[in-house]
Every structure is written in structure tokens, then in C-alpha cells.
Amino acid sequence: MSRDVSDPELRAALHRVADMVADYLQDVGQYPVLPKVQPGEVASMLPGIAPRQGESLDRILDDYARIIEPNVTHWNHPGFLGYFSITGSGPGILGEALSAALNVNAMLWRTSPAATELEERVCDWLRQMLGLPEIFRGHINDTASVSTMLALAAARHAQPDLDIRELGLAGRPEIPELVVYISDQAHSSCDKAVMTLGLGLRQVRRIVSDEQFRMRFDALAEAVEADRRAGRRPMAVVATAGTTSTTSVDPMDRIAGLCQREGIWLHVDAAYAGSAAICPELRGQFSGWERADSIVFNPHKWLFTPIDCSVLLMRDVETLRSAFSLVPDYLKTDEEGVTNLMDLGVQLGRRFRSLKLWMVIRAFGVEGLQDRIREHCRMARDLASLIDQDPEFAVVAPVPFSVVCFRWIAGDSPEQQDSLNEALLNEVNSQGPVFVTSTVLKGRYTLHLAIGNLKTTEQHVQDAWQIIRAAADRVSAAQLR
Ligand SMILES: Cc1ncc(COP(=O)(O)O)c(C=O)c1O
């Protein structure tokens, strides 16, 4: 018995799933954002061993509705305002469903011509939407962490005298330390990439940022010079356009100039904010990224595409190909002039991710996407001025996109203020309708509110502010009496 479920059974279940999905998305706001479960509670509802006999799809879906759906954190909730509040969308969900049905493995052109060519076409649409030069070639990975790791692997491969692909790093005292420069606000995925590539965390220079959380160019230039003097080799700079805490943008123009002069690879991490570059009036903030060697941005963060979907744009895709291409006999094909996506990274098998992205771009259109991003930025700016008008609160970083960092100005000492802000966050998140997260800026506990969900409206943002305000009053009454 190796047959799949019967066609009628599948059809009926698909109809049921369609209703479940539509109901969920319509009513998700009725859940608390964070499920009210304790660690281990979900596991306790699941049998310890797998069923010996197959069960009906209806029964499995009943359990999904009872055990799973209520106990996820509801990223689709309009009050999800934490981290980068990434959002899927109807068209994206349809694309995911169809790609699951096709279940192609897009490792080679031959193993799915449409998946390969759609990916190339959609990435080129994106390149144009972002205003990047034609030379950039994009391909899709799961996450920015992987895209950045691949970009830094290409940067390492672009040191031809070292031939690391063939000879490796171990046992070679002649290899200089290869240094990677990032700002003190850069994402930890940069450090992880360095660890994975065997360069050693000690070769990461965390360059100090300025009062607006942007990498200080003078400090970068000094660090590069100091490393050269010490016989180390500056290998790459990762400039961030949209840092994780405050969405600050490093001075990419000046950094690009330095990298060009010094022969250093420039990778731009625009995982979140890259989407904003589709709006011409926001593109100025990305000035200089067109001179980068590689750029990552995630449609799954702020381009309404379900996770996962990260685009790596390469100035010279051949460097990446020669870093990674390795074709065993069983995968040799004879089509000429085609892309075999497996050549552009570590993974062999690949999902058909471009399908959902294609559906999102077509369903909303470039203007529709621009409108949505603009609206998020506008709501963030409005919230920031609301916060600033309150004498008990302060916005503590510029708001270039759709994230607001702020602090409750309470308590007699910085330490007390930190703990009151933490208490405030816990109180806010325990209510249910909103979820906000925190970060640390210049050593101080800070609230971080991100608007990125398609369902979040002006009303939700105002309600969130009222909830925060009221929670501050309660914490104040309890702790500052
Ligand atoms: C600036 C930045 N880069 C990279 C990442 C990592 O993204 P991913 O989860 O796609 O690996 C994040 C995550 O939020 C981020 O904020």
C-alpha cells in the first residue's frame, strides 16, 4: 500500500483547508498574538509515538484546529508589532500551495525549466524595481543568513592567490587573517557566516556606530588601515541598510568608495529595508548600494511573501558559481546557456520559491507594493510623533522606515528605567492584542515597535499606543508608588 490518499478525499480536504485558511486569516485578530501556553503544553497534547495505522485527513485537520492553530504565535495578527513584523499575503499563500503541489526540485534547469526561468525573471523584475544596474543577477535562498554566508564565501573565493576552495584554510600558516568589517548594529548572521566559513570570529571588526546608529566611516577607514599595517587582509565590509534594532542605514556611498579603492568586497545587508527601495522617494537612502558586490534582501520580511524567501543579488555571479559549482556525474546535463541553480550555493535541492513571489508581485503590482510600504512608513512616523508628544516617553532613534524605537522615561536611575521599561513590555504583551519587542541601544533597554503586517491599520497602531500608555500607568501605580 504505497498509494497517496484518494483523489476525492484529497479534493474534499483541500476545500476544507481553503476554508480553514480563509477563516484563520479573517479572524486571526481574535486570538491573542502570543498563545497562552506554557512550555511543554503542546507536546503533552501529542502522542509519544507515531500512529501505526493511517488516520483520516479530517481527523488530522480537526487536531490541527485544536492543537496547532491556537498555539502558534500569530504573525498574521494585525497587532503583531515585534521584531520585523513580517507578513505573508493571499497571493503568496496561493503560490506556496501550488509549489507544494508541484513539488519540483529546481536544482537543475532540466529538473524544472519553469522554476529556473521564473526565478531568474522574477529576480530581474526585483532588480529593476529596486533601481539596481542590469549587471546584478539575483537568485533565491531561504534566508538572509544563508545569502550573506554565500556572499562572504564568494568574497573569500575572490582572493585567488589563496585558493581556499582547493587547499582549505587549515594548516596553512602563509594565509593572512581575512578580516570582515561590520557595524556594532549589524545582524548576528554576519558573525555566523564568518564562523561557518572558518575565518574565525576574531576576524570580525565591529565598527562603532554614530549617534544615529550608522557605521562610523572614519572608524572603518582606521580599522582597515590598522589591519593592513598589521599584515592582515581586509576581505569584506558588510554594510547594513536597515539595521535590526533601529533600521539605520550605513553610509554606503562612502563605504563603497573605500571598498573600491582598497579592493575589499562590499556586501549590503538590506534584508528588511531593501523592500523600501522600490519606492523612488525612499531610494535615496540606499545610495551607494549599486556599487556593492553583493546585496541581500528578503521579500519574506517586507514584500508580503510568505517565509522563506531571500534574494541574493550578485554583481558578478560567476564568482559565486566558481566558488560553488561542483557537478557529480549523475547531475551532468547537456543543455547549453541555461542556469543550473544548484551551482550558486551549497544546497542541491531547492524549493520553487519564485512562484509565490511572482504571484505577489503580479497581484499587487509595483504600485500596489509601493503604496503598502509607504503606508507602513507613514504609520510609523505618525506613531513616532504621538510618542514624542507624550512627556513620559521618548523616541530614541530616527525612523527612516517602519520601526519606532522608544523608551518610557521613568525611574530615578538608568537601571531603574531599564527595569521599568522591561516591566512595561511584559505588561503590554500579557494583554493579548499587541506584541512589541525590545532591543538594547547604547546599553539601554529600549522598546522596538515594527509595522510590517498587511493587516495592520492606523487604528491598530493607535490602539497599540493606548495599550502601551495604559500599561505604563499600571506599572507606574504598582512600582512607583
Ligand atoms: C538586518 C538583518 N539581516 C539579516 C537578518 C537575518 O534574516 P534571516 O532570518 O532571513 O536569516 C535579519 C533578521 O531579522 C536582519 O534584521
PDBQT file of the ligand as one rigid body, heavy atoms in Angstrom, charges set to zero:
ROOT
HETATM    1  C1  LIG A 501      19.431  43.211   9.080  1.00  0.00    +0.000 C 
HETATM    2  C2  LIG A 501      19.177  41.735   9.153  1.00  0.00    +0.000 A 
HETATM    3  N1  LIG A 501      19.953  40.902   8.449  1.00  0.00    +0.000 NA
HETATM    4  C3  LIG A 501      19.775  39.576   8.481  1.00  0.00    +0.000 A 
HETATM    5  C4  LIG A 501      18.774  39.004   9.224  1.00  0.00    +0.000 A 
HETATM    6  C5  LIG A 501      18.596  37.515   9.230  1.00  0.00    +0.000 C 
HETATM    7  O1  LIG A 501      17.499  37.202   8.451  1.00  0.00    +0.000 OA
HETATM    8  P1  LIG A 501      17.093  35.685   8.142  1.00  0.00    +0.000 P 
HETATM    9  O2  LIG A 501      16.150  35.293   9.218  1.00  0.00    +0.000 OA
HETATM   10  O3  LIG A 501      16.445  35.743   6.801  1.00  0.00    +0.000 OA
HETATM   11  O4  LIG A 501      18.316  34.875   8.134  1.00  0.00    +0.000 OA
HETATM   12  C6  LIG A 501      17.935  39.832   9.980  1.00  0.00    +0.000 A 
HETATM   13  C7  LIG A 501      16.849  39.267  10.790  1.00  0.00    +0.000 C 
HETATM   14  O5  LIG A 501      15.990  39.941  11.266  1.00  0.00    +0.000 OA
HETATM   15  C8  LIG A 501      18.151  41.231   9.942  1.00  0.00    +0.000 A 
HETATM   16  O6  LIG A 501      17.400  42.059  10.680  1.00  0.00    +0.000 OA
ENDROOT
TORSDOF 0
